[in-house]
């Protein structure tokens, strides 16, 4: 059975793994550290499709009819942590 490519679906926003320099610039711009970023699980279909590893930061580009393109950032974690 062929594998389904989740990233080929037009409803899935663009996901990309950020470089170290891009992450540092983004954190500096927003005045936060990595621990403040929302999390995405390593077994999330999009994280798996782009080959993300724990600790990577993913940039998600969502199209919006009113805002144009909105950027979201998530840090890849191995499993959901309990608060």
VENHUHU-V325148 format. One record per residue. N is the residue number from 1. RES is the residue in one letter. PHI is phi in whole degrees, -180 to 180 (999 if undefined). NEAR is the number of other C-alpha atoms within 10 Angstrom. Layout:
# VENHUHU-V325148
n:res:phi:near
N:RES:PHI:NEAR
N:RES:PHI:NEAR
This chain:
# VENHUHU-V325148
n:res:phi:near
1:X:999:3
2:X:-71:4
3:X:-78:5
4:X:-90:9
5:X:-94:10
6:X:-61:13
7:X:-72:16
8:X:-82:10
9:X:-75:9
10:X:-68:8
11:X:-87:10
12:X:-90:13
13:X:-68:15
14:X:-69:16
15:X:-117:20
16:X:-148:19
17:X:-80:21
18:X:-85:16
19:X:-77:12
20:X:-58:11
21:X:-64:9
22:X:-63:13
23:X:-64:19
24:X:-61:14
25:X:-65:12
26:X:-64:15
27:X:-63:15
28:X:-66:11
29:X:-59:9
30:X:-92:8
31:X:65:8
32:X:-129:12
33:X:-119:12
34:X:-56:15
35:X:-69:8
36:X:-88:10
37:X:-75:15
38:X:-63:13
39:X:-103:20
40:X:-134:21
41:X:-73:19
42:X:-60:21
43:X:-92:15
44:X:-63:12
45:X:-55:13
46:X:-71:21
47:X:-63:21
48:X:-66:13
49:X:-64:15
50:X:-96:13
51:X:75:12
52:X:-72:22
53:X:-121:18
54:X:-55:14
55:X:97:14
56:X:-68:22
57:X:-110:25
58:X:-106:25
59:X:-97:19
60:X:-115:18
61:X:-107:17
62:X:-104:16
63:X:-84:14
64:X:-137:9
65:X:-66:6
66:X:-100:7
67:X:-103:8
68:X:81:9
69:X:-121:12
70:X:-110:11
71:X:-103:11
72:X:-129:13
73:X:-127:20
74:X:-136:20
75:X:-100:22
76:X:-82:23
77:X:-124:20
78:X:-74:13
79:X:-151:12
80:X:-67:10
81:X:-94:7
82:X:-89:4
83:X:-67:3
